[in-house]
């Protein structure tokens, strides 16, 4: 809808700015008809036609001057200008349809033939000028040609039956051609918009990969440089007590580097389609034990406590892929939440089983809920551990491979509440649900 509104606004601006030529043409035609039929046509009908056309032309000129002098906002165009333009064109079409009964009864055969040409010209002008914003061609065809056919059938001039059959065909041809032209314009506009969107996507992907290379170069250098500094402190033949802090620093630095390389490899495997899920029935308790085994030491070192709930919930999942996905969420909470406690839980609701990773940290700023799951994106609150912004993207990719979804729920805690939702296993497989 937003895209269509932009099209309407752009067409209206272009149409109204260039419409002065059509105004001059219609004013000239009106002056010719007023001069030709003054004193010949029935006074009341002639006065009503001239008044309606005069109001339309004056309003059109005033709108054109106002538009040029002070261009309106997009909202004003959508709310006032487009409905006003449609209303004005409808008034013009009604006046033109009524003029059939004012001019043709008093016109001699030659002038009557000229009038038929002028009515057809009026419709062709609308065919050429009508846009998505002010499409009134169909109403013009129905009103003007309907009035002409009715008059022909009533007055029965020479060749009236042929003309009565030809005019509807002429109008239908105009409408069909206009529809084909409009569809071609819409298709071309859609294709251009799709190409532009694809170009932007490629640029974003290129920028993301450039950012990824820069981040990899920077973030991998840090732990490796730290490991090098710690190794410099290790002296051959030194006492074990003196060497322990340096060796511990080497181990921590290499662990960080290994984690970063692992995140890169996981992301590349997912992008390359090299990961295939092996679905089975999994009890949440088994999942939690593995996550605590792998993430417990990092949590203890960071002073973060992890508690579990709902271990009896069963679900359909690939145990290894789900463990990696939840490990990413827990590791993310340990490194970046700034909290001191993480709850790892599972709940069953109907045919769905949901894994929760909830922390009591600082939470996520508004707008980060979707962005943090994109590759190479990180939330506003990133801990000192840094990273490439691939953990949550990998989590989403892994969960989607298993036919599930993941996200963030606000309001559940003052921190962040991440969830992974999968298909639940059969009720008899559940020993105890939270």
C-alpha positions in Angstrom: 0.0 0.0 0.0 2.8 2.4 0.8 4.4 1.7 -2.6 1.1 2.3 -4.4 0.6 5.6 -2.5 4.0 6.8 -3.7 3.0 6.0 -7.3 -0.2 7.9 -6.9 1.6 10.9 -5.4 4.2 11.0 -8.1 1.7 10.6 -10.9 -0.5 13.4 -9.4 2.4 15.8 -9.2 3.5 15.1 -12.8 -0.1 15.2 -14.1 -1.1 18.4 -12.5 2.1 20.3 -13.4 1.6 19.3 -17.0 -2.1 19.7 -17.2 -2.2 23.3 -18.3 -2.0 22.3 -21.9 -5.1 20.1 -21.5 -6.8 23.1 -19.7 -6.0 25.4 -22.7 -7.4 22.8 -25.2 -10.6 22.3 -23.2 -11.0 26.0 -22.7 -10.6 26.6 -26.4 -13.2 23.9 -27.2 -15.6 25.4 -24.7 -15.2 28.8 -26.1 -15.9 27.5 -29.7 -19.1 25.6 -28.5 -20.3 28.6 -26.5 -19.9 31.0 -29.4 -21.4 28.5 -32.0 -24.5 27.6 -30.0 -25.2 30.9 -28.1 -28.7 31.9 -29.1 -29.4 28.6 -30.9 -29.5 26.0 -28.1 -32.2 25.8 -25.4 -31.3 28.5 -22.9 -31.7 26.5 -19.7 -29.7 23.5 -20.8 -27.1 25.8 -22.4 -26.8 27.8 -19.2 -26.4 24.7 -17.0 -23.7 23.3 -19.3 -21.8 26.5 -19.5 -22.0 27.1 -15.8 -20.8 23.5 -14.9 -17.9 23.7 -17.4 -17.0 27.2 -16.2 -16.9 26.1 -12.6 -14.7 23.1 -13.6 -12.3 25.2 -15.6 -12.0 28.0 -13.0 -11.4 25.4 -10.3 -8.8 23.6 -12.4 -6.9 26.8 -13.1 -7.0 27.8 -9.4 -5.8 24.4 -8.3 -3.0 24.5 -10.9 -1.8 27.9 -9.7 -2.0 26.9 -6.0 -0.2 23.6 -6.7 2.7 25.5 -8.5 2.9 28.3 -5.9 2.8 26.0 -2.9 3.3 22.3 -3.6 1.2 20.3 -1.1 2.5 17.5 1.0 2.1 13.8 0.0 -0.5 13.4 2.7 -2.5 16.4 1.4 -2.3 15.0 -2.1 -3.7 11.6 -1.0 -6.4 13.1 1.3 -7.6 16.2 -0.7 -6.1 16.6 -4.1 -6.8 13.2 -5.6 -10.4 13.1 -4.4 -10.9 16.7 -5.6 -9.5 15.9 -9.1 -11.8 12.9 -9.4 -14.8 15.0 -8.4 -13.9 17.7 -10.9 -13.5 15.2 -13.7 -16.8 13.6 -12.8 -18.5 17.1 -13.0 -16.9 17.6 -16.4 -18.1 14.2 -17.7 -21.6 14.9 -16.5 -21.7 18.3 -18.2 -20.3 16.8 -21.4 -22.9 14.0 -21.3 -25.6 16.5 -20.8 -24.4 18.7 -23.6 -25.3 16.0 -26.1 -29.0 16.9 -25.6 -28.2 20.6 -25.7 -26.2 20.8 -28.9 -27.1 17.9 -31.2 -30.9 18.7 -31.5 -30.2 22.2 -32.9 -27.1 21.3 -35.0 -27.3 20.9 -38.8 -25.9 17.6 -40.2 -22.4 19.0 -40.9 -22.1 20.5 -37.4 -23.6 17.4 -35.9 -20.8 15.3 -37.5 -18.2 17.7 -36.1 -19.8 17.3 -32.7 -19.5 13.6 -32.8 -15.8 14.0 -33.6 -15.4 16.4 -30.7 -17.0 14.0 -28.3 -14.7 11.2 -29.5 -11.7 13.6 -29.1 -12.8 14.4 -25.6 -12.7 10.7 -24.7 -9.3 10.2 -26.4 -7.8 13.1 -24.3 -9.0 11.4 -21.2 -7.6 8.1 -22.4 -4.2 9.7 -22.9 -4.2 11.8 -19.6 -5.8 9.4 -17.1 -3.5 8.0 -14.4 -3.8 5.6 -11.6 -4.7 8.5 -9.3 -7.5 10.1 -11.4 -8.8 7.2 -13.6 -12.2 8.4 -14.9 -12.1 7.1 -18.4 -14.6 4.4 -17.7 -17.1 6.9 -16.2 -16.5 9.2 -19.2 -17.2 6.4 -21.7 -20.3 5.3 -19.9 -21.7 8.8 -19.4 -20.8 10.5 -22.8 -21.3 7.5 -25.1 -24.3 6.4 -23.2 -25.9 9.8 -23.7 -24.9 9.8 -27.4 -26.4 6.4 -28.0 -29.6 7.3 -26.2 -30.0 10.5 -28.3 -29.4 8.6 -31.5 -32.0 6.0 -30.7 -34.5 8.8 -29.8 -33.8 11.3 -32.6 -33.0 8.6 -35.3 -30.9 10.7 -37.6 -29.4 9.1 -40.7 -27.2 6.0 -39.9 -28.3 6.2 -36.3 -28.3 2.4 -35.9 -24.8 2.0 -37.3 -23.6 4.8 -35.0 -25.5 3.3 -32.0 -23.6 0.1 -32.5 -20.2 1.6 -33.3 -20.0 4.0 -30.4 -20.1 1.3 -27.6 -17.5 -0.7 -29.5 -15.3 2.5 -29.7 -15.7 3.0 -26.0 -15.0 -0.6 -25.1 -11.9 -0.5 -27.3 -10.6 2.6 -25.4 -11.2 0.9 -22.0 -9.5 -2.3 -23.1 -6.5 -0.6 -24.6 -6.2 1.6 -21.5 -6.3 -1.5 -19.3 -3.5 -3.2 -21.4 -1.4 0.0 -21.3 -1.9 0.4 -17.6 -1.0 -3.2 -16.9 2.1 -2.9 -19.0 3.1 0.2 -16.9 2.4 -1.6 -13.7 4.4 -4.6 -14.8 7.3 -2.4 -15.8 7.1 -0.4 -12.6 7.0 -3.6 -10.5 9.9 -5.1 -12.4 11.9 -1.9 -11.9 11.1 -1.9 -8.2 12.1 -5.6 -7.9 15.4 -4.9 -9.7 16.0 -2.0 -7.4 15.3 -4.1 -4.3 17.5 -6.8 -5.6 20.3 -4.3 -6.2 19.9 -3.0 -2.6 19.9 -6.5 -1.3 23.2 -7.2 -3.1 24.7 -4.0 -1.8 23.7 -4.9 1.7 25.1 -8.4 1.3 28.3 -7.0 -0.1 28.5 -4.5 2.8 27.8 -7.2 5.3 30.5 -9.4 4.0 32.9 -6.5 4.0 32.0 -5.8 7.6 32.4 -9.5 8.3 35.9 -9.6 6.9 36.8 -6.5 8.9 35.3 -7.9 12.1 37.0 -11.2 11.6 40.4 -9.6 11.1 39.9 -7.4 14.2 38.3 -9.8 16.6 40.5 -12.8 15.8 43.6 -10.6 16.2 42.7 -9.7 19.7 42.7 -13.2 21.3 45.6 -14.3 19.3 47.7 -11.2 20.3 46.6 -11.8 23.9 47.8 -15.5 23.7 51.1 -14.3 22.2 51.6 -11.9 25.1 50.8 -14.5 27.7 53.2 -17.0 26.0 56.0 -14.3 26.2 55.6 -14.5 29.9 56.1 -18.2 30.0 59.8 -18.8 30.8 61.5 -22.1 30.2 62.3 -23.8 33.5 60.1 -21.4 35.4 58.2 -22.5 38.5 54.7 -23.9 37.9 53.0 -21.5 40.3 54.4 -18.5 38.4 53.5 -19.9 35.0 49.9 -20.8 35.9 48.3 -17.3 35.3 50.1 -17.0 31.9 49.1 -20.4 30.8 45.5 -19.8 31.9 45.5 -16.6 29.8 46.7 -18.5 26.8 44.0 -21.0 27.3 41.2 -18.4 27.6 42.5 -16.5 24.5 42.6 -19.6 22.4 39.1 -20.6 23.6 37.8 -17.2 22.5 39.5 -17.6 19.1 38.1 -21.1 18.7 34.6 -19.8 19.5 34.9 -17.1 16.9 36.1 -19.5 14.2 33.4 -22.0 15.2 30.7 -19.3 14.7 32.1 -18.5 11.3 32.1 -22.2 10.2 28.6 -22.7 11.5 27.4 -19.7 9.5 29.2 -20.8 6.3 27.7 -24.3 6.6 24.2 -23.0 7.0 24.6 -20.6 4.1 26.0 -23.4 1.9 23.2 -25.8 2.8 25.6 -28.4 4.2 23.5 -28.9 7.4 20.8 -31.6 7.4 18.6 -32.2 10.4 18.1 -35.7 11.8 14.8 -35.4 13.6 13.9 -37.5 16.6 12.0 -37.2 19.9 14.1 -35.2 22.4 13.4 -34.7 26.1 14.2 -31.2 27.3 16.1 -32.6 30.3 18.7 -34.1 28.0 19.0 -30.9 26.1 19.5 -28.9 29.3 22.2 -31.3 30.5 24.3 -30.8 27.4 23.9 -27.0 27.5 24.9 -26.8 31.1 27.9 -29.0 30.4 29.2 -26.7 27.6 28.1 -23.3 29.0 28.4 -23.9 32.7 32.1 -23.1 33.0 31.7 -19.8 31.1 28.7 -18.9 33.2 30.6 -19.7 36.5 33.6 -17.6 35.3 31.3 -14.7 34.5 29.4 -15.1 37.9 26.1 -16.0 36.2 23.8 -18.6 37.6 21.8 -20.9 35.4 18.6 -22.7 36.6 16.4 -25.0 34.6 12.7 -25.8 34.5 10.3 -28.1 32.6 12.8 -30.8 31.8 10.1 -33.4 31.0 8.8 -31.6 27.9 9.3 -33.6 24.8 9.7 -32.3 21.2 10.6 -33.3 17.7 14.1 -32.0 17.0 17.7 -32.8 15.9 19.4 -33.1 19.3 22.8 -31.7 18.0 21.3 -28.8 16.1 18.9 -27.8 18.9 21.7 -28.0 21.4 23.9 -25.7 19.3 21.0 -23.2 18.8 20.2 -23.1 22.6 23.9 -22.9 23.4 24.1 -19.8 21.2 21.3 -18.2 23.1 22.8 -19.0 26.5 26.3 -17.9 25.5 24.8 -14.7 24.2 23.1 -14.0 27.5 26.3 -14.8 29.4 28.4 -12.4 27.3 26.1 -9.6 26.6 23.1 -9.4 29.0 24.9 -7.9 31.9 22.7 -9.9 34.3 23.5 -12.4 37.0 20.9 -15.2 36.4 19.6 -17.2 33.4 16.6 -19.4 33.4 16.6 -22.2 30.9 13.1 -23.7 30.6 10.6 -25.6 28.5 6.8 -25.5 28.2 4.3 -27.4 26.2 1.2 -25.7 24.8 -1.0 -27.7 22.5 1.0 -29.2 19.7 4.0 -26.9 20.4 7.0 -27.1 22.7 8.8 -23.9 23.6 12.4 -23.6 24.9 13.0 -20.4 26.8 16.3 -18.6 27.6 15.5 -15.8 30.0 18.0 -13.5 31.7 17.7 -10.6 34.2 20.0 -8.3 32.4 19.6 -4.9 30.7 17.3 -6.2 27.9 17.2 -5.1 24.3 16.4 -1.6 23.1 13.3 -1.1 21.0 13.8 -2.1 17.4 16.5 -4.7 18.1 14.1 -7.7 18.3 14.4 -8.5 14.6 17.7 -6.9 13.7 19.8 -9.0 16.1 18.8 -12.2 14.2 20.3 -10.9 10.9 23.8 -12.0 10.0 26.6 -9.6 11.1 24.2 -7.6 13.2 24.6 -7.0 16.9 22.4 -5.4 19.6 23.1 -2.1 21.1 24.3 -3.7 24.3 27.3 -5.8 23.2 29.6 -7.1 25.9 33.4 -6.9 25.9 33.6 -10.3 24.3 32.5 -8.8 21.0 31.8 -11.2 18.2 30.7 -11.2 14.6 27.0 -11.0 15.1 26.5 -14.6 13.8 25.3 -16.4 16.9 21.7 -15.4 16.8 21.6 -15.7 13.0 22.9 -19.2 13.3 20.3 -20.0 15.9 17.5 -18.9 13.6 18.9 -20.8 10.7 19.2 -24.0 12.8 15.7 -23.7 14.2 14.2 -23.1 10.8 16.0 -26.2 9.5 14.0 -28.2 12.1 10.7 -26.6 11.0 10.5 -24.2 14.0 10.8 -20.6 14.7 12.6 -18.4 17.3 12.4 -14.8 18.5 12.2 -12.5 21.4 9.2 -11.8 23.6 8.9 -8.5 25.4 7.3 -8.0 28.8 8.1 -11.4 30.2 11.1 -10.1 32.2 13.0 -6.9 32.6 15.9 -8.6 30.8 15.6 -10.5 27.5 13.4 -13.5 26.9 14.5 -15.6 23.8 12.4 -18.6 22.7 12.7 -21.5 20.3 9.4 -23.1 19.3 9.2 -26.6 17.8 6.6 -29.3 17.2 5.9 -31.1 20.5 6.2 -34.9 20.7 3.3 -37.2 21.5 1.8 -36.7 25.0 2.7 -40.2 26.1 6.4 -39.2 25.6 6.1 -36.5 28.2 7.0 -37.6 31.7 6.4 -34.3 33.4 5.6 -30.9 31.9 6.1 -27.6 33.5 
